[in-house]
Amino acid sequence: MPRVNDEPLDRGVWLIVGVQASGKTTIADLLARRFDRAVHLQGGQFYRWAVRGWVHHGDADELEARRHLALRYRLASMAADEYCDAGFTTVVQDNIYGQDVVRWLDAVRARPRHLVVLRPSISVVAERDAGRTRSTGKVAYGPGGDTIGSLDAQLAATQRLGLWLDTSTMSPEETVDAILERREEANVDQPR
């Protein structure tokens, strides 16, 4: 597996987004491992560290849930900047959709900023989620919650920045290879 020297184009922040079970964790980790000095940040960790009182989307108090989600995004962007300041390429993965993607990127000071949107087909996401549930017990789409289709619609409403990949037929390694081959497309600071 070829590694990437941390040239200026490869430094900075890489944001990996997609619906649940689209492969964000796997791809972000594999991508980070291709750089000489890198960090993989999982945005969801910021809410998991709250031992009590965190309000999630779909809970009774949607306004408080939105405030907590903004806190999670802010903490992830701040941590990404700190790691970049220390000389690390930082790969962040999170469930960020719509205007929140632009807000998140705008909050990051580090340059360059890269965006990779993983968008496999809904049927492939369903297969991946079922396989993950069988192997780990983790359920992304439970009764009464968001559906793959509803999250995919939110993702589709996201401004067309960065690199969008349909990874339906790609292995994780092929996906990372494609990201690195097309990294200039992922760079949202690159003049278009």
C-alpha positions as CSV (number, residue, x, y, z in Angstrom):
1,M,0.0,0.0,0.0
2,P,1.7,3.2,-1.1
3,R,2.1,6.0,1.4
4,V,1.8,9.7,0.8
5,N,4.5,12.0,1.9
6,D,3.0,14.9,3.7
7,E,3.4,17.4,0.9
8,P,1.5,20.7,1.5
9,L,-1.4,19.5,-0.6
10,D,-1.8,16.5,1.7
11,R,-1.6,18.3,4.9
12,G,-4.5,20.1,6.6
13,V,-7.9,18.6,7.3
14,W,-9.8,15.9,5.5
15,L,-13.5,15.7,6.3
16,I,-15.2,12.4,5.4
17,V,-19.0,12.4,5.4
18,G,-21.7,10.1,4.4
19,V,-24.8,8.3,5.8
20,Q,-24.4,5.8,8.5
21,A,-22.9,2.5,7.3
22,S,-21.5,4.3,4.2
23,G,-17.9,3.3,5.2
24,K,-16.8,6.6,6.9
25,T,-14.9,4.9,9.8
26,T,-13.1,2.4,7.6
27,I,-12.2,4.9,4.9
28,A,-11.1,7.7,7.3
29,D,-8.8,5.3,9.2
30,L,-7.3,3.8,6.0
31,L,-6.8,7.3,4.6
32,A,-5.1,8.6,7.7
33,R,-2.7,5.6,7.7
34,R,-1.5,6.6,4.2
35,F,0.1,9.8,5.6
36,D,3.4,10.0,7.5
37,R,2.0,12.0,10.4
38,A,-1.8,11.7,10.7
39,V,-4.7,11.6,13.1
40,H,-8.1,10.0,12.6
41,L,-10.8,11.9,14.6
42,Q,-14.3,10.4,15.0
43,G,-16.7,13.2,15.5
44,G,-19.2,11.0,17.3
45,Q,-16.7,10.5,20.1
46,F,-17.4,14.0,21.4
47,Y,-20.9,13.2,22.4
48,R,-19.9,9.8,23.8
49,W,-17.7,11.4,26.3
50,A,-20.7,13.1,27.9
51,V,-21.7,10.7,30.7
52,R,-25.1,12.2,31.3
53,G,-27.4,14.8,29.7
54,W,-26.5,14.7,26.1
55,V,-29.6,15.3,23.9
56,H,-29.7,13.6,20.5
57,H,-31.7,14.3,17.3
58,G,-35.1,12.7,17.7
59,D,-35.2,13.3,21.4
60,A,-38.0,15.4,22.9
61,D,-36.1,18.7,23.0
62,E,-35.0,19.2,19.4
63,L,-33.7,22.7,20.1
64,E,-31.3,21.3,22.8
65,A,-30.4,18.4,20.4
66,R,-29.4,20.9,17.7
67,R,-27.3,22.9,20.3
68,H,-25.5,19.8,21.3
69,L,-24.9,18.8,17.7
70,A,-23.4,22.2,17.0
71,L,-21.1,21.7,20.1
72,R,-20.0,18.3,18.7
73,Y,-19.1,19.8,15.4
74,R,-17.3,22.8,17.0
75,L,-15.2,20.5,19.2
76,A,-14.3,18.3,16.2
77,S,-13.2,21.4,14.2
78,M,-11.2,22.8,17.1
79,A,-9.4,19.4,17.7
80,A,-8.7,19.2,13.9
81,D,-7.1,22.6,14.0
82,E,-5.0,21.8,17.0
83,Y,-3.6,18.6,15.5
84,C,-2.9,20.4,12.2
85,D,-1.1,23.1,14.2
86,A,1.1,20.3,15.7
87,G,2.0,19.1,12.2
88,F,-0.5,16.3,11.7
89,T,-2.7,15.6,8.7
90,T,-6.1,15.3,10.3
91,V,-8.8,13.1,8.9
92,V,-12.2,13.7,10.5
93,Q,-15.3,11.6,10.0
94,D,-18.8,12.5,11.0
95,N,-22.4,12.5,10.1
96,I,-22.6,16.0,8.8
97,Y,-25.2,17.0,6.1
98,G,-26.5,20.0,4.3
99,Q,-25.4,23.5,5.4
100,D,-23.7,22.0,8.4
101,V,-20.9,20.8,6.1
102,V,-20.2,24.3,4.9
103,R,-20.4,25.6,8.5
104,W,-18.0,22.9,9.7
105,L,-15.5,23.7,6.9
106,D,-15.8,27.4,7.6
107,A,-15.0,26.8,11.3
108,V,-11.7,25.2,10.4
109,R,-8.6,27.5,10.3
110,A,-6.2,24.9,8.9
111,R,-5.5,24.8,5.2
112,P,-5.9,23.1,2.9
113,R,-9.4,21.7,3.7
114,H,-10.6,18.6,1.9
115,L,-14.1,17.2,1.7
116,V,-14.9,13.6,0.7
117,V,-18.5,12.6,0.4
118,L,-19.1,8.9,0.4
119,R,-22.4,8.1,-1.3
120,P,-22.9,4.4,-2.1
121,S,-26.4,3.4,-3.2
122,I,-29.1,3.0,-0.6
123,S,-29.2,-0.8,-1.3
124,V,-25.5,-1.1,-0.7
125,V,-25.7,0.9,2.6
126,A,-28.6,-1.5,3.7
127,E,-26.4,-4.5,2.9
128,R,-23.4,-3.0,4.8
129,D,-25.6,-2.1,7.7
130,A,-27.1,-5.7,7.9
131,G,-23.6,-7.2,7.7
132,R,-22.3,-4.9,10.4
133,T,-25.3,-5.7,12.6
134,R,-24.6,-9.5,12.2
135,S,-20.9,-9.1,13.0
136,T,-20.9,-6.5,15.7
137,G,-24.5,-6.1,16.8
138,K,-24.3,-2.4,15.9
139,V,-27.6,-1.1,14.4
140,A,-27.5,2.2,12.5
141,Y,-31.1,2.3,11.5
142,G,-33.5,1.3,14.2
143,P,-37.3,1.5,14.4
144,G,-38.6,5.1,14.7
145,G,-35.2,6.7,13.8
146,D,-33.8,8.0,10.6
147,T,-33.9,5.8,7.5
148,I,-31.2,5.4,4.9
149,G,-33.4,7.2,2.5
150,S,-34.0,10.2,4.8
151,L,-30.3,10.6,5.5
152,D,-29.4,10.1,1.9
153,A,-31.8,12.9,1.0
154,Q,-30.1,15.2,3.6
155,L,-26.8,14.3,2.1
156,A,-28.1,15.0,-1.5
157,A,-29.1,18.5,-0.3
158,T,-25.4,19.2,0.7
159,Q,-23.7,21.8,-1.5
160,R,-21.6,20.2,-4.2
161,L,-18.1,20.8,-2.8
162,G,-15.1,18.5,-2.7
163,L,-15.0,15.0,-4.0
164,W,-18.2,12.9,-4.2
165,L,-17.8,9.2,-4.6
166,D,-20.3,6.4,-5.3
167,T,-18.4,3.7,-3.5
168,S,-21.0,1.0,-4.2
169,T,-18.7,-1.2,-6.1
170,M,-15.4,-0.1,-4.6
171,S,-13.4,-1.9,-1.9
172,P,-12.1,0.3,1.0
173,E,-8.6,0.2,-0.5
174,E,-9.9,1.2,-4.0
175,T,-11.8,4.0,-2.3
176,V,-8.8,5.4,-0.6
177,D,-6.7,5.1,-3.8
178,A,-9.4,7.1,-5.7
179,I,-9.4,9.7,-3.0
180,L,-5.7,10.2,-3.2
181,E,-5.7,10.1,-7.0
182,R,-8.4,12.8,-7.0
183,R,-7.2,14.8,-4.0
184,E,-7.1,18.0,-5.9
185,E,-10.9,17.7,-6.4
186,A,-11.3,17.1,-2.7
187,N,-9.4,20.3,-1.9
188,V,-12.1,22.9,-1.3
189,D,-9.5,25.6,-1.1
190,Q,-8.3,24.9,-4.7
191,P,-9.4,27.5,-7.2
192,R,-12.0,26.0,-9.5
